[in-house]
Amino acid sequence: MHEPVWEFLIVNYLFFGGLSAGLYFVSGLATWLTEDGRGAAPRPAFPRVARWGALLAPWPVSLGSVLLIFDLGKPLRFWKLFLHFRWQSPMSIGSWLLVLFTLLSLVYLWSWLEQEERDRLLARIPERIRGWIPVRIMGWLRLDASPWRRNLAIAGFPLAVGVGIYTGVLLGAVQARPFWNTNLVAQMFLFSALSTGTATILLARILDRHEVDLKETRFLYSLDIVLIALEFFIVLPYLIHGQLSVEAVKEALALVLGGPFTFAFWALFLVLGLLTPLVIELWEFKPVLLGKGSFHLNERWASTAAGLVIFGGYVLRYVFVFAGQSSGFR
């Protein structure tokens, strides 16, 4: 067993980065899909889903980036990552990707604020700080950016997918760890990120004081069912590929096939965090799938499924970070 260098700070960073990517992607999708598709600024088909995702998206990745900086050992030197850009370095690419994604998600959030909300936030800026902000920028901040929502959503799709994949690429780039050394890890992390983002918006919509919109909930349910299924069909090839690979990969895979991470991988992630919410959501969606009725939301079951998806996404990253560091070539 190798002593872990990356611990829970990295687990949390990978989870929060993926969560923000999923929140932005789902919000962008809900913004991009329109009710009629006509007009200069067509109305989003699922506006409250889009708004919740936009309001939540910037904060997990911001927190995750702070955790990543502290994990560097000398956090005050993090700025040196931005002195040069290297295509060959996943860390260099990822650093710039996180910055661009965070900035765009903040602009996207601003576009979903109402005029009163923008004025209220600007009024809270201390006078000393406001004096340093150019008048033109203050004028831009007061403008109604809602007509730009769809363009911002489209611009954010590749960045969100990039951040979601990058959290897996960061591990896969370490060739000395056979548990990570496959492109299936990046795909698995991407679908997990999109699913946890969907589940978080679903949970936020249920906890919202306003009446839950069945049309929007049906959209989130159907999207999450597809994403969980895709994630499962990435996990399956990952296990099969490992068993058919070289001896070092087989030994690494033994960490979750009878080794110390078996319970966390199979019971907590695969059964509790993946298959159980899938069964719940399929059961709730059964009347629609069989064409024998309309969608009816059970808030308790929906909250349970959403919570398990988020839990499973975290456990997945815990298993891969710690099990991967325990693997190695002889």
Buried (B, 14 or more C-beta within 10 A) or exposed (E): EEEBEBEBBBBBBBBBBBBBBBBBBBBBBBBBBBEEEEEEEBEBBBBBBBBBBBBBBBBBBBBBBBBBBEBEEEEEEBEEBEEEEEEEEBEBBBBEBBEBBBEBBBBBBBBBBEEEEBEEEEEEBEEEEEEEEEEEEEEEBEEEBBEBBBBBBEBBBEBBBBBBBBBBBBBBBBEEBBBBBBEBBBBBBBBBBBBBBBBBBBBBBBEEEEEBBEEBBBBBBBBBBBBBBBBBEBBEEBBEEBEEBEEBBBBBBBBBBEBEBBEBBBEBBBEBBBBBBBEBBBEBBEEBEEEEEEBEBEEEBBBBBBBBBBBBBBBBBBBBBBBBBBBBBE
